[in-house]
Amino acid sequence: MYVAVKGGERAIDNAHEWLAEERRGDVSVDELSVAQIREQLALAVSRVMAEGSLFDPDLAALAIKQARGDMIEAVFLIRAFRTTLPRFGSSEPIDTGAMACDRRISATFKDLPGGQVLGPTFDYTHRLIDFALAATGDAPLDADEAAERAGVDAERELIPHVMEFLDREDLVQQEPTDAEIDATPPPDLTREPLDFPADRPLRLQAITRGDEGFVLSMAYSTQRGFGRNHPFVGELRVGEVEVEMDIPELGFAITVGTITATECETVNQFLGSKSEPPQFTRGYGLVLGHCERKAISMALVDRALRWKELGEDNTGAPAQDEEFVLYHSDNVQATGFLEHIKLPHYVDFQSELELIRKLRAEAKANQAQQAEDTPFQDAAE
């Protein structure tokens, strides 16, 4: 056993060395820097930060590089690192109404205060390969151009939420007040295990760090009829928000940093119930970084999971099953459970193999015994 163990360790070390070589690739090609990944693969960085539950663009870019572009492996690295960080306090809820928006659109109102801010988006691009990007690429900005762009960014105005217009007419379901929220602080999914039944704050935590592809498929299923969900995007906004933390020694909150976030609020039909008048309801999504697809998907799934609190029928749709959605949306947990089957299971398989051999031998013996008994039965007849 000692020789086998040492041989296994040597093989693993060699595999790690080979992995490092494959990660580097052709040494005649310039190495990809963390800064290049952070700046030029920003959407990939945002996804890793969102699903890793940690806002750190440099660290997310490094994880992507280490994982050779495997997003789930990069998320795993971020979550593992996150467990090593000390927890010294909690921030105040971020105020997305004070977001400095790079992008803000609404599919429900054409003309609204602040206007439609298209921002950086693929929505109106032709899906054609741009071979010019394979040439020299864009030249970096000089100092004056960079300063001018920074000045434009600093002039972004604060834009009110679209849903406030429906709130004024009492046409949309009211959300809990700050006092009600403070009375029942939400659990922290990063420190406590997922438990059922899960209330809405816990569900939102699980979905916001869930796998983008899985959440997207659940959202798509509701649009195809598996959940009776007909949403309108009330507002989608992407931008920077300040994170504040209350300092007991000072007696007030101070800004400790700025993060990029994507927020989506959907407007959904609701016919009302015995206790509620006909009105619109909300689906909500908030994701770290620039993750529009994830935020919209999250809002649709959030609305589908609210069937019980709204007194609606459960149609049996997968997106309405909170245990199915929340347990299976975690790509790190799913990956660990899936990929462990490729690791050595020699003892388990040998026991299965011996069992199959034994059963086959017994079946063969029974068949032989039946064949011996059959002539005597025919003679007796």
N, C-alpha and C positions, 0 to 999 in steps of 0.2 A: 504493500500500500504506500510506503514511503516513496518508493521509486515512481509510482504512478502519480502521486501528488506533486513531486518535484517536476516530473515531466509535464504535468498540466500547467504548472506555474510558468515554466519556460515557454510553453506554447502561447499562453496568455500574454506574456511579455513581448513575444515576437509579434503577436497580433496587434498589440498597442503600437509597436514601432511601425508596422506596416500601415496601420491606420493613420499615423502621423504623416507618413510619406504620401498616402493617398489624399489626405487633407491638403497638403502643400501643392500637389499636382506637379506639373511640368515646371522645373526650377528655372527654365529659360523665360518663363512668363513672370511678370512682376507680381509679388505677393499682394493679396487683397488686404488692405488695412481696416482696422476697426472703424476708423473715421469714415472711410468710404462706404462701408456697410451702413453705418448710422445715417449718413446723409443721402445716399443714393438708393438704399433699399429700405426707406423709411416705413413703408407699409408692412413689410416683414418684421421690422423691429417693433412696430406697434402691436402686431399680433402676439409676438412673444411676450411683450410686457403685459398685455391684457390677460392672456391665459396663464401667465406666470405670477400674476397678482403683485407685480413690483414695477414701479415706474423708474427706470434707469436706462435711458437709451444706449449709453456706452456699454453697460453690462449686457444688455440684450443683444447688441451687435457682436460683442465678444462671444456670447453663447452661440449665435448663429454661425460664426466662423468656426468655433470648436466643433459644432455639430455637423459641419459640412453642408449647411443649408437644410438640415432636417429640422423642421419647425417644432415638432413634438419633442424631439430630443433636446432642443434648445429651451423649450418651456420647462422640461424636467430639470435641466441645469439651473435655471432661474429659481424654480421652487425649492430646490435643494439648498441653494445659496441663501434663500430667504429665511430658511429655518435657523440659520446661524446668526441672524441679526438680532440685536437686543431690542426689546420693546419698552420704550421709556415714556410712552404717552399716546394719546389719540388726538387726531385733528378734528376741527369743527367740520360739519357738513359743508361741502363745497357749494358755492352759489353759482350755478350755471347761468343764472340771469345776468350775472356780471361778466360772463365770458367774453373775451375779445375774439370775435368770430373771424376765422379765415373763410368759413363757408357756412351759409345758412339758407336753407330752402324750405318751402312749404308747398305741399300738393293740394292744400285745401283752400288757401286764400292767395289770389294773384297779387293784389295790391295790399300791402301791409306796412306798418311802420318799420323802417330799417331796410325795406326792400328785399328782393331775392338776391342773395350773394352767392354766385355760382362757385367761386373759389377754384381750387385745383381739383379737377374731376375728370374721370374717364367717360362720363355720361354722354358727351356729345362728340367723342372722338370716333374716327373710323377705325374699325378693328383690322388694320392693315399693318404688317410688319414694317417698321421704319428702319430701312437698311442704313440710313445715314448715321444712326447711333453706333453702327459697327465700325464707322470710320474714326475720325479724330475725336468726336464727341464735342461737348460744349466747352468753351474756354472759361476758365474761372473768372469771377468778377474782380475788378481792381478795387482798391480801397475806397475810392469815391463812389463807385456804383454800389458797393456793399453798404456804405453809410447811408446812401439815399434810400435803398430798399429797407434798411432798418428803420429809417425815419417814417416811411410809409406804414410799416407794420405798427409803429408806436401810435399812429393816429387813428387806429381802428376804433369805431364808436361801439358803445354798449347797445345791444339790441334786445328789446323785450320779447318774452315768450309768446308765441302765437296762441297757445292754449288759454292765455289770460283773457282773450277776447270772448271765448266761449264761457269762461268762468263768470264774466260780468253778467251774462244773460242767464246764468244758472242752467246751462244746457249740457254740461258735462259733469260726471260724477265727481264729487268733492273728495280730495285726498285727506288723510289724517292731518290734524294740525300739529305744530311743533310740540305743543304741550302733550298731546296724545303719544307722539313718538318718544318724547323724553320719558314718559311714564313707563314705557316698555322698551328698553334699549334692545336693539337687534343683536342676535348672537354673532360671533366672529367665526366664520367658516374656516379661516386659516389657523384657528387655535382650538376649535371644537369640532368633533366629528359631525357629519351630516345626520340629521335625525328626522323622523317622520311622525306625525304630519308636519310639514314644513310651512311656516307662514310666508307671506310675500317677501319680506326683507331677506329671509334665508334663501328663498328660491332665486331672487335676483342676484344674490352673491354667487350662487352656484352657476347660474347661466352666464354671467358676465365673464367668468373664467373658464367656461366650457369650450369645447372644441368648436371652432367656427364652422367647419363643415357639417358637424352633427346638428348644431343649432340651426343652421341654414336649412338643412333637410327637414327638420321639425317645422320650421316656419313655412316652408314651401308646402308641406302636407296640409297645413291649415288653410292655405289659399286654394288648394284643390278639393276642399270639402271635408277633410278629416279634422273637424273641429269647428265648423261653421264660423269662420273668422273672416270678415270682410273689412280690412283696414284701409284707412287713408293716412298718409304721412302728414300729420299735423305740422310737424317741424323736425328738421334734421339740422343739427349744428355741430360744427367742429371748430375748436379754438383753444385758447389758453385760459386757465382759471387759476386763481390764487388758492393756495392751501394755507389755512390758518390754524394755529394751535394756541389754546388757552394756557397762559403762564400764570400759575397761582401766585408767584411772588410779585408779578406786576399787576394782577387783578384784571387783565384784559387780554384779548387774543392778538397775536402778531402774525404776520405773513412769514412762513418758513420756506416757501418755494412756490414755483409755478409748474403746472403740469398741462399737457395736452390731453383733451378728452373729446369723445364723440357722444352726443346725446340724441336720442330719437324719442319722440312722443307720437303715438298713433291714435287716431280717432276711430272708434269702433261703434257700430250700431248696437243698441240695446233697447228692447221693446218694453222694458220695465217689468215690475213684479208686483205682488200684493202690497209691498211696503215702499217700493221705489217707482217714481213716475218714469215715463219714457224719456230717455236721455242718451247722450253719448258716454262711452266709457273710454278709458285710456289703456294703452299698452306702453310700457316704458323700457328703455334701454340706455345704459350709460356704460361706456367702455373706455379704458385707458388708451391713449394714443388716437391715431386716425384710423378708425375701423368702422366705416359706414355700413358695410354688409352685415357685420356682426351686430351693430346697434339696432338696425332695423329688424333683423331676425330675432334678436332678444326681445324686442317690443312685441312682436307677434306671438312668440311663445309665452311671454308673460301674460298676455291677454287670454290665451287659451287656457292657461292654468288657473285663471280666476273664476272658472265656471261655478265653483261651489259657493264662493262668497257673494256672487251675483245672483244666486238662485237659479242658475241655468241647468239644463239637462246635460249629463255626461253621455256623449254619443259613442264613447268607447274609442275615441281617436287617440293615437299614441301621444300626441302633443298635450292631451288633457290629463295624462297619467303622470303625476309629479314624481313618483318613484322611478318610473321608466326614464323620464327625461333627465332628472337630476343625477341619478346614478350613472347613466350611460353617457352623459355629456362630458365627463372628466376624462380628457384624452391621456393624461399621465397615468391615472389608475387603470384605464382600459389597456394602454400600451403595456404596462407592467404585467397585467394578468394575461394578455395575449402572448407577449414575447417570452414569458417564462417557459412556455412549452417547448421552445427550441433549445433550452438548456438541458444538461444531462438528467435523464430520468431512467437511468439504467436499471436500478433496483425495481422500480415500479413496473417497467416494461417486462423484466424477467419474470416477475410474479404473474403478470398477465399471460406471458408466453407459456409458462408452465401450466397455467390453468387451461388454456386452449388446447395444449397437447394432451392433457389429462382427459378433457371432455371428448376430444376426437378419438382417443384410444378407447374410452368407454363406449362411445357410439359405434365404433368399428367392431368391438367385441359383441355388442348387442346385436348388430346386424349378422355377424357370423353365427351367433347362437340361434337366431331366428331362421337362418338358412339351414342349419342342422335339424331344427325341429320340424320344418315344413314337410320333408318327405314322409316322416312318420305320421303326420296328420293326414296326408293324402292317402296313405295306405290304410289308415283306420277308416276313412270314409268309403 
